[in-house]
């Protein structure tokens, strides 16, 4: 649910840019729709990679503590 809410917020925040740039041509229109999706995807990827790194580090720390 959180991911859906975040991507909807990204699209809604691009709405004003989208509405003001409709008459300017296709490039602003595409950038108003595509850029929020790209930012969301990059942010989500960084979030997932950071979580994986921290979990791996935590499990390695537990393994070291068990061996001692």
PDB file of N, CA, C and O in Angstrom:
ATOM      1  N   UNK A   1       0.824  -1.198   0.000  1.00  0.00           N
ATOM      2  CA  UNK A   1       0.000   0.000   0.000  1.00  0.00           C
ATOM      3  C   UNK A   1       0.865   1.257   0.000  1.00  0.00           C
ATOM      4  O   UNK A   1       0.543   2.247  -0.658  1.00  0.00           O
ATOM      5  N   UNK A   2       1.953   1.205   0.736  1.00  0.00           N
ATOM      6  CA  UNK A   2       2.824   2.362   0.829  1.00  0.00           C
ATOM      7  C   UNK A   2       3.439   2.695  -0.530  1.00  0.00           C
ATOM      8  O   UNK A   2       3.554   3.866  -0.891  1.00  0.00           O
ATOM      9  N   UNK A   3       3.834   1.662  -1.287  1.00  0.00           N
ATOM     10  CA  UNK A   3       4.419   1.902  -2.605  1.00  0.00           C
ATOM     11  C   UNK A   3       3.399   2.531  -3.543  1.00  0.00           C
ATOM     12  O   UNK A   3       3.723   3.448  -4.298  1.00  0.00           O
ATOM     13  N   UNK A   4       2.184   2.043  -3.495  1.00  0.00           N
ATOM     14  CA  UNK A   4       1.127   2.596  -4.335  1.00  0.00           C
ATOM     15  C   UNK A   4       0.867   4.050  -3.978  1.00  0.00           C
ATOM     16  O   UNK A   4       0.710   4.898  -4.857  1.00  0.00           O
ATOM     17  N   UNK A   5       0.823   4.328  -2.698  1.00  0.00           N
ATOM     18  CA  UNK A   5       0.597   5.698  -2.242  1.00  0.00           C
ATOM     19  C   UNK A   5       1.735   6.610  -2.700  1.00  0.00           C
ATOM     20  O   UNK A   5       1.490   7.741  -3.119  1.00  0.00           O
ATOM     21  N   UNK A   6       2.976   6.127  -2.624  1.00  0.00           N
ATOM     22  CA  UNK A   6       4.114   6.950  -3.028  1.00  0.00           C
ATOM     23  C   UNK A   6       4.099   7.268  -4.515  1.00  0.00           C
ATOM     24  O   UNK A   6       4.372   8.401  -4.911  1.00  0.00           O
ATOM     25  N   UNK A   7       3.783   6.283  -5.335  1.00  0.00           N
ATOM     26  CA  UNK A   7       3.779   6.551  -6.776  1.00  0.00           C
ATOM     27  C   UNK A   7       2.607   7.450  -7.156  1.00  0.00           C
ATOM     28  O   UNK A   7       2.729   8.271  -8.066  1.00  0.00           O
ATOM     29  N   UNK A   8       1.475   7.305  -6.472  1.00  0.00           N
ATOM     30  CA  UNK A   8       0.356   8.212  -6.735  1.00  0.00           C
ATOM     31  C   UNK A   8       0.696   9.637  -6.326  1.00  0.00           C
ATOM     32  O   UNK A   8       0.318  10.586  -7.013  1.00  0.00           O
ATOM     33  N   UNK A   9       1.403   9.795  -5.219  1.00  0.00           N
ATOM     34  CA  UNK A   9       1.845  11.131  -4.806  1.00  0.00           C
ATOM     35  C   UNK A   9       2.807  11.727  -5.830  1.00  0.00           C
ATOM     36  O   UNK A   9       2.759  12.927  -6.100  1.00  0.00           O
ATOM     37  N   UNK A  10       3.672  10.903  -6.397  1.00  0.00           N
ATOM     38  CA  UNK A  10       4.600  11.401  -7.414  1.00  0.00           C
ATOM     39  C   UNK A  10       3.838  11.876  -8.644  1.00  0.00           C
ATOM     40  O   UNK A  10       4.177  12.909  -9.221  1.00  0.00           O
ATOM     41  N   UNK A  11       2.816  11.136  -9.051  1.00  0.00           N
ATOM     42  CA  UNK A  11       2.030  11.540 -10.219  1.00  0.00           C
ATOM     43  C   UNK A  11       1.200  12.790  -9.928  1.00  0.00           C
ATOM     44  O   UNK A  11       1.084  13.673 -10.778  1.00  0.00           O
ATOM     45  N   UNK A  12       0.629  12.863  -8.738  1.00  0.00           N
ATOM     46  CA  UNK A  12      -0.179  14.027  -8.389  1.00  0.00           C
ATOM     47  C   UNK A  12       0.696  15.273  -8.321  1.00  0.00           C
ATOM     48  O   UNK A  12       0.285  16.347  -8.762  1.00  0.00           O
ATOM     49  N   UNK A  13       1.897  15.136  -7.773  1.00  0.00           N
ATOM     50  CA  UNK A  13       2.782  16.297  -7.687  1.00  0.00           C
ATOM     51  C   UNK A  13       3.207  16.775  -9.064  1.00  0.00           C
ATOM     52  O   UNK A  13       3.548  17.946  -9.234  1.00  0.00           O
ATOM     53  N   UNK A  14       3.193  15.889 -10.047  1.00  0.00           N
ATOM     54  CA  UNK A  14       3.533  16.281 -11.415  1.00  0.00           C
ATOM     55  C   UNK A  14       2.327  16.856 -12.149  1.00  0.00           C
ATOM     56  O   UNK A  14       2.467  17.351 -13.267  1.00  0.00           O
ATOM     57  N   UNK A  15       1.169  16.799 -11.550  1.00  0.00           N
ATOM     58  CA  UNK A  15      -0.059  17.248 -12.210  1.00  0.00           C
ATOM     59  C   UNK A  15      -0.047  18.699 -12.610  1.00  0.00           C
ATOM     60  O   UNK A  15      -0.471  19.035 -13.716  1.00  0.00           O
ATOM     61  N   UNK A  16       0.426  19.572 -11.742  1.00  0.00           N
ATOM     62  CA  UNK A  16       0.443  20.996 -12.085  1.00  0.00           C
ATOM     63  C   UNK A  16       1.404  21.266 -13.231  1.00  0.00           C
ATOM     64  O   UNK A  16       1.102  22.053 -14.128  1.00  0.00           O
ATOM     65  N   UNK A  17       2.567  20.611 -13.203  1.00  0.00           N
ATOM     66  CA  UNK A  17       3.519  20.759 -14.301  1.00  0.00           C
ATOM     67  C   UNK A  17       2.921  20.228 -15.589  1.00  0.00           C
ATOM     68  O   UNK A  17       3.089  20.816 -16.657  1.00  0.00           O
ATOM     69  N   UNK A  18       2.233  19.129 -15.476  1.00  0.00           N
ATOM     70  CA  UNK A  18       1.595  18.521 -16.641  1.00  0.00           C
ATOM     71  C   UNK A  18       0.545  19.457 -17.243  1.00  0.00           C
ATOM     72  O   UNK A  18       0.493  19.637 -18.460  1.00  0.00           O
ATOM     73  N   UNK A  19      -0.274  20.040 -16.403  1.00  0.00           N
ATOM     74  CA  UNK A  19      -1.333  20.921 -16.898  1.00  0.00           C
ATOM     75  C   UNK A  19      -0.794  22.214 -17.493  1.00  0.00           C
ATOM     76  O   UNK A  19      -1.347  22.720 -18.469  1.00  0.00           O
ATOM     77  N   UNK A  20       0.266  22.750 -16.926  1.00  0.00           N
ATOM     78  CA  UNK A  20       0.804  24.007 -17.455  1.00  0.00           C
ATOM     79  C   UNK A  20       1.605  23.793 -18.729  1.00  0.00           C
ATOM     80  O   UNK A  20       1.762  24.722 -19.521  1.00  0.00           O
ATOM     81  N   UNK A  21       2.108  22.603 -18.935  1.00  0.00           N
ATOM     82  CA  UNK A  21       2.965  22.359 -20.091  1.00  0.00           C
ATOM     83  C   UNK A  21       2.271  21.633 -21.230  1.00  0.00           C
ATOM     84  O   UNK A  21       2.921  21.283 -22.215  1.00  0.00           O
ATOM     85  N   UNK A  22       0.990  21.401 -21.126  1.00  0.00           N
ATOM     86  CA  UNK A  22       0.283  20.683 -22.183  1.00  0.00           C
ATOM     87  C   UNK A  22       0.376  21.430 -23.510  1.00  0.00           C
ATOM     88  O   UNK A  22       0.527  20.811 -24.564  1.00  0.00           O
ATOM     89  N   UNK A  23       0.287  22.738 -23.463  1.00  0.00           N
ATOM     90  CA  UNK A  23       0.295  23.519 -24.700  1.00  0.00           C
ATOM     91  C   UNK A  23       1.707  23.725 -25.259  1.00  0.00           C
ATOM     92  O   UNK A  23       1.854  24.168 -26.398  1.00  0.00           O
ATOM     93  N   UNK A  24       2.745  23.411 -24.478  1.00  0.00           N
ATOM     94  CA  UNK A  24       4.122  23.655 -24.919  1.00  0.00           C
ATOM     95  C   UNK A  24       4.676  22.572 -25.825  1.00  0.00           C
ATOM     96  O   UNK A  24       5.670  22.808 -26.512  1.00  0.00           O
ATOM     97  N   UNK A  25       4.083  21.418 -25.850  1.00  0.00           N
ATOM     98  CA  UNK A  25       4.577  20.353 -26.722  1.00  0.00           C
ATOM     99  C   UNK A  25       4.687  19.028 -25.995  1.00  0.00           C
ATOM    100  O   UNK A  25       4.215  18.875 -24.868  1.00  0.00           O
ATOM    101  N   UNK A  26       5.308  18.092 -26.648  1.00  0.00           N
ATOM    102  CA  UNK A  26       5.379  16.723 -26.142  1.00  0.00           C
ATOM    103  C   UNK A  26       6.485  16.526 -25.103  1.00  0.00           C
ATOM    104  O   UNK A  26       6.307  15.756 -24.159  1.00  0.00           O
ATOM    105  N   UNK A  27       7.614  17.203 -25.260  1.00  0.00           N
ATOM    106  CA  UNK A  27       8.743  16.969 -24.357  1.00  0.00           C
ATOM    107  C   UNK A  27       8.408  17.338 -22.909  1.00  0.00           C
ATOM    108  O   UNK A  27       8.687  16.532 -22.021  1.00  0.00           O
ATOM    109  N   UNK A  28       7.833  18.498 -22.619  1.00  0.00           N
ATOM    110  CA  UNK A  28       7.470  18.781 -21.228  1.00  0.00           C
ATOM    111  C   UNK A  28       6.408  17.818 -20.691  1.00  0.00           C
ATOM    112  O   UNK A  28       6.407  17.466 -19.511  1.00  0.00           O
ATOM    113  N   UNK A  29       5.528  17.411 -21.560  1.00  0.00           N
ATOM    114  CA  UNK A  29       4.488  16.470 -21.165  1.00  0.00           C
ATOM    115  C   UNK A  29       5.099  15.138 -20.755  1.00  0.00           C
ATOM    116  O   UNK A  29       4.732  14.571 -19.726  1.00  0.00           O
ATOM    117  N   UNK A  30       6.022  14.643 -21.554  1.00  0.00           N
ATOM    118  CA  UNK A  30       6.681  13.373 -21.250  1.00  0.00           C
ATOM    119  C   UNK A  30       7.522  13.501 -19.984  1.00  0.00           C
ATOM    120  O   UNK A  30       7.520  12.595 -19.150  1.00  0.00           O
ATOM    121  N   UNK A  31       8.234  14.604 -19.830  1.00  0.00           N
ATOM    122  CA  UNK A  31       9.079  14.771 -18.647  1.00  0.00           C
ATOM    123  C   UNK A  31       8.239  14.892 -17.379  1.00  0.00           C
ATOM    124  O   UNK A  31       8.670  14.461 -16.309  1.00  0.00           O
ATOM    125  N   UNK A  32       7.065  15.466 -17.487  1.00  0.00           N
ATOM    126  CA  UNK A  32       6.206  15.591 -16.306  1.00  0.00           C
ATOM    127  C   UNK A  32       5.656  14.239 -15.877  1.00  0.00           C
ATOM    128  O   UNK A  32       5.321  14.065 -14.706  1.00  0.00           O
ATOM    129  N   UNK A  33       5.555  13.297 -16.770  1.00  0.00           N
ATOM    130  CA  UNK A  33       5.035  11.973 -16.434  1.00  0.00           C
ATOM    131  C   UNK A  33       6.170  11.002 -16.136  1.00  0.00           C
ATOM    132  O   UNK A  33       6.080  10.217 -15.192  1.00  0.00           O
ATOM    133  N   UNK A  34       7.236  11.045 -16.930  1.00  0.00           N
ATOM    134  CA  UNK A  34       8.302  10.051 -16.829  1.00  0.00           C
ATOM    135  C   UNK A  34       9.241  10.332 -15.657  1.00  0.00           C
ATOM    136  O   UNK A  34       9.633   9.396 -14.960  1.00  0.00           O
ATOM    137  N   UNK A  35       9.607  11.570 -15.422  1.00  0.00           N
ATOM    138  CA  UNK A  35      10.568  11.877 -14.360  1.00  0.00           C
ATOM    139  C   UNK A  35      10.109  11.434 -12.973  1.00  0.00           C
ATOM    140  O   UNK A  35      10.917  10.861 -12.242  1.00  0.00           O
ATOM    141  N   UNK A  36       8.864  11.664 -12.569  1.00  0.00           N
ATOM    142  CA  UNK A  36       8.462  11.149 -11.255  1.00  0.00           C
ATOM    143  C   UNK A  36       8.549   9.629 -11.156  1.00  0.00           C
ATOM    144  O   UNK A  36       8.873   9.091 -10.097  1.00  0.00           O
ATOM    145  N   UNK A  37       8.264   8.944 -12.248  1.00  0.00           N
ATOM    146  CA  UNK A  37       8.372   7.483 -12.228  1.00  0.00           C
ATOM    147  C   UNK A  37       9.833   7.067 -12.085  1.00  0.00           C
ATOM    148  O   UNK A  37      10.147   6.141 -11.338  1.00  0.00           O
ATOM    149  N   UNK A  38      10.716   7.745 -12.794  1.00  0.00           N
ATOM    150  CA  UNK A  38      12.143   7.429 -12.690  1.00  0.00           C
ATOM    151  C   UNK A  38      12.649   7.703 -11.281  1.00  0.00           C
ATOM    152  O   UNK A  38      13.369   6.882 -10.714  1.00  0.00           O
ATOM    153  N   UNK A  39      12.282   8.849 -10.706  1.00  0.00           N
ATOM    154  CA  UNK A  39      12.726   9.176  -9.351  1.00  0.00           C
ATOM    155  C   UNK A  39      12.190   8.165  -8.343  1.00  0.00           C
ATOM    156  O   UNK A  39      12.910   7.765  -7.428  1.00  0.00           O
ATOM    157  N   UNK A  40      10.946   7.751  -8.498  1.00  0.00           N
ATOM    158  CA  UNK A  40      10.372   6.756  -7.607  1.00  0.00           C
ATOM    159  C   UNK A  40      11.132   5.436  -7.716  1.00  0.00           C
ATOM    160  O   UNK A  40      11.453   4.815  -6.704  1.00  0.00           O
ATOM    161  N   UNK A  41      11.418   5.010  -8.949  1.00  0.00           N
ATOM    162  CA  UNK A  41      12.103   3.738  -9.162  1.00  0.00           C
ATOM    163  C   UNK A  41      13.518   3.768  -8.581  1.00  0.00           C
ATOM    164  O   UNK A  41      13.939   2.818  -7.921  1.00  0.00           O
ATOM    165  N   UNK A  42      14.240   4.841  -8.821  1.00  0.00           N
ATOM    166  CA  UNK A  42      15.599   4.954  -8.293  1.00  0.00           C
ATOM    167  C   UNK A  42      15.574   4.986  -6.767  1.00  0.00           C
ATOM    168  O   UNK A  42      16.376   4.314  -6.117  1.00  0.00           O
ATOM    169  N   UNK A  43      14.663   5.759  -6.198  1.00  0.00           N
ATOM    170  CA  UNK A  43      14.559   5.834  -4.741  1.00  0.00           C
ATOM    171  C   UNK A  43      14.206   4.497  -4.116  1.00  0.00           C
ATOM    172  O   UNK A  43      14.763   4.124  -3.083  1.00  0.00           O
ATOM    173  N   UNK A  44      13.287   3.777  -4.731  1.00  0.00           N
ATOM    174  CA  UNK A  44      12.882   2.471  -4.217  1.00  0.00           C
ATOM    175  C   UNK A  44      14.030   1.472  -4.325  1.00  0.00           C
ATOM    176  O   UNK A  44      14.232   0.660  -3.421  1.00  0.00           O
ATOM    177  N   UNK A  45      14.785   1.525  -5.424  1.00  0.00           N
ATOM    178  CA  UNK A  45      15.929   0.634  -5.599  1.00  0.00           C
ATOM    179  C   UNK A  45      16.981   0.882  -4.529  1.00  0.00           C
ATOM    180  O   UNK A  45      17.513  -0.065  -3.950  1.00  0.00           O
ATOM    181  N   UNK A  46      17.283   2.139  -4.264  1.00  0.00           N
ATOM    182  CA  UNK A  46      18.248   2.473  -3.218  1.00  0.00           C
ATOM    183  C   UNK A  46      17.748   1.990  -1.864  1.00  0.00           C
ATOM    184  O   UNK A  46      18.526   1.465  -1.068  1.00  0.00           O
ATOM    185  N   UNK A  47      16.470   2.161  -1.598  1.00  0.00           N
ATOM    186  CA  UNK A  47      15.884   1.715  -0.335  1.00  0.00           C
ATOM    187  C   UNK A  47      16.026   0.211  -0.162  1.00  0.00           C
ATOM    188  O   UNK A  47      16.434  -0.252   0.904  1.00  0.00           O
ATOM    189  N   UNK A  48      15.696  -0.557  -1.191  1.00  0.00           N
ATOM    190  CA  UNK A  48      15.776  -2.017  -1.106  1.00  0.00           C
ATOM    191  C   UNK A  48      17.225  -2.477  -0.958  1.00  0.00           C
ATOM    192  O   UNK A  48      17.514  -3.363  -0.153  1.00  0.00           O
ATOM    193  N   UNK A  49      18.133  -1.883  -1.725  1.00  0.00           N
ATOM    194  CA  UNK A  49      19.539  -2.264  -1.618  1.00  0.00           C
ATOM    195  C   UNK A  49      20.105  -1.950  -0.238  1.00  0.00           C
ATOM    196  O   UNK A  49      20.890  -2.730   0.302  1.00  0.00           O
ATOM    197  N   UNK A  50      19.718  -0.826   0.329  1.00  0.00           N
ATOM    198  CA  UNK A  50      20.169  -0.472   1.671  1.00  0.00           C
ATOM    199  C   UNK A  50      19.632  -1.451   2.712  1.00  0.00           C
ATOM    200  O   UNK A  50      20.361  -1.841   3.624  1.00  0.00           O
ATOM    201  N   UNK A  51      18.378  -1.851   2.588  1.00  0.00           N
ATOM    202  CA  UNK A  51      17.805  -2.830   3.508  1.00  0.00           C
ATOM    203  C   UNK A  51      18.520  -4.170   3.399  1.00  0.00           C
ATOM    204  O   UNK A  51      18.807  -4.802   4.416  1.00  0.00           O
ATOM    205  N   UNK A  52      18.812  -4.610   2.177  1.00  0.00           N
ATOM    206  CA  UNK A  52      19.543  -5.865   1.990  1.00  0.00           C
ATOM    207  C   UNK A  52      20.933  -5.797   2.600  1.00  0.00           C
ATOM    208  O   UNK A  52      21.378  -6.750   3.240  1.00  0.00           O
ATOM    209  N   UNK A  53      21.618  -4.686   2.408  1.00  0.00           N
ATOM    210  CA  UNK A  53      22.949  -4.509   2.976  1.00  0.00           C
ATOM    211  C   UNK A  53      22.915  -4.555   4.495  1.00  0.00           C
ATOM    212  O   UNK A  53      23.734  -5.228   5.121  1.00  0.00           O
ATOM    213  N   UNK A  54      21.972  -3.841   5.084  1.00  0.00           N
ATOM    214  CA  UNK A  54      21.890  -3.804   6.545  1.00  0.00           C
ATOM    215  C   UNK A  54      21.515  -5.166   7.125  1.00  0.00           C
ATOM    216  O   UNK A  54      22.038  -5.543   8.173  1.00  0.00           O
ATOM    217  N   UNK A  55      20.626  -5.908   6.476  1.00  0.00           N
ATOM    218  CA  UNK A  55      20.267  -7.244   6.952  1.00  0.00           C
ATOM    219  C   UNK A  55      21.447  -8.193   6.856  1.00  0.00           C
ATOM    220  O   UNK A  55      21.678  -8.986   7.769  1.00  0.00           O
ATOM    221  N   UNK A  56      22.197  -8.125   5.766  1.00  0.00           N
ATOM    222  CA  UNK A  56      23.365  -8.980   5.610  1.00  0.00           C
ATOM    223  C   UNK A  56      24.409  -8.656   6.679  1.00  0.00           C
ATOM    224  O   UNK A  56      25.016  -9.555   7.260  1.00  0.00           O
ATOM    225  N   UNK A  57      24.606  -7.384   6.926  1.00  0.00           N
ATOM    226  CA  UNK A  57      25.576  -6.963   7.935  1.00  0.00           C
ATOM    227  C   UNK A  57      25.133  -7.433   9.322  1.00  0.00           C
ATOM    228  O   UNK A  57      25.954  -7.876  10.126  1.00  0.00           O
ATOM    229  N   UNK A  58      23.830  -7.333   9.595  1.00  0.00           N
ATOM    230  CA  UNK A  58      23.303  -7.772  10.881  1.00  0.00           C
ATOM    231  C   UNK A  58      23.445  -9.284  11.054  1.00  0.00           C
ATOM    232  O   UNK A  58      23.795  -9.752  12.138  1.00  0.00           O
ATOM    233  N   UNK A  59      23.177 -10.047  10.002  1.00  0.00           N
ATOM    234  CA  UNK A  59      23.299 -11.507  10.111  1.00  0.00           C
ATOM    235  C   UNK A  59      24.759 -11.927  10.269  1.00  0.00           C
ATOM    236  O   UNK A  59      25.045 -12.885  10.986  1.00  0.00           O
ATOM    237  N   UNK A  60      25.686 -11.228   9.614  1.00  0.00           N
ATOM    238  CA  UNK A  60      27.109 -11.512   9.795  1.00  0.00           C
ATOM    239  C   UNK A  60      27.541 -11.197  11.220  1.00  0.00           C
ATOM    240  O   UNK A  60      28.357 -11.919  11.792  1.00  0.00           O
ATOM    241  N   UNK A  61      27.008 -10.140  11.791  1.00  0.00           N
ATOM    242  CA  UNK A  61      27.345  -9.769  13.168  1.00  0.00           C
ATOM    243  C   UNK A  61      26.844 -10.831  14.142  1.00  0.00           C
ATOM    244  O   UNK A  61      27.534 -11.165  15.105  1.00  0.00           O
ATOM    245  N   UNK A  62      25.646 -11.363  13.895  1.00  0.00           N
ATOM    246  CA  UNK A  62      25.116 -12.430  14.746  1.00  0.00           C
ATOM    247  C   UNK A  62      25.964 -13.685  14.653  1.00  0.00           C
ATOM    248  O   UNK A  62      26.188 -14.367  15.653  1.00  0.00           O
ATOM    249  N   UNK A  63      26.442 -13.993  13.439  1.00  0.00           N
ATOM    250  CA  UNK A  63      27.268 -15.181  13.240  1.00  0.00           C
ATOM    251  C   UNK A  63      28.580 -15.038  14.001  1.00  0.00           C
ATOM    252  O   UNK A  63      29.042 -15.995  14.622  1.00  0.00           O
ATOM    253  N   UNK A  64      29.176 -13.867  13.960  1.00  0.00           N
ATOM    254  CA  UNK A  64      30.427 -13.625  14.676  1.00  0.00           C
ATOM    255  C   UNK A  64      30.200 -13.741  16.184  1.00  0.00           C
ATOM    256  O   UNK A  64      31.024 -14.317  16.894  1.00  0.00           O
ATOM    257  N   UNK A  65      29.095 -13.201  16.670  1.00  0.00           N
ATOM    258  CA  UNK A  65      28.793 -13.263  18.098  1.00  0.00           C
ATOM    259  C   UNK A  65      28.552 -14.691  18.554  1.00  0.00           C
ATOM    260  O   UNK A  65      28.927 -15.038  19.674  1.00  0.00           O
ATOM    261  N   UNK A  66      27.936 -15.540  17.723  1.00  0.00           N
ATOM    262  CA  UNK A  66      27.702 -16.932  18.080  1.00  0.00           C
ATOM    263  C   UNK A  66      28.995 -17.724  18.163  1.00  0.00           C
ATOM    264  O   UNK A  66      29.133 -18.614  19.003  1.00  0.00           O
ATOM    265  N   UNK A  67      29.942 -17.402  17.292  1.00  0.00           N
ATOM    266  CA  UNK A  67      31.206 -18.121  17.270  1.00  0.00           C
ATOM    267  C   UNK A  67      32.055 -17.816  18.484  1.00  0.00           C
ATOM    268  O   UNK A  67      32.888 -18.631  18.879  1.00  0.00           O
ATOM    269  N   UNK A  68      31.859 -16.669  19.073  1.00  0.00           N
ATOM    270  CA  UNK A  68      32.661 -16.287  20.241  1.00  0.00           C
ATOM    271  C   UNK A  68      32.079 -16.954  21.426  1.00  0.00           C
ATOM    272  O   UNK A  68      32.582 -16.787  22.537  1.00  0.00           O
TER     273      UNK A  68
END
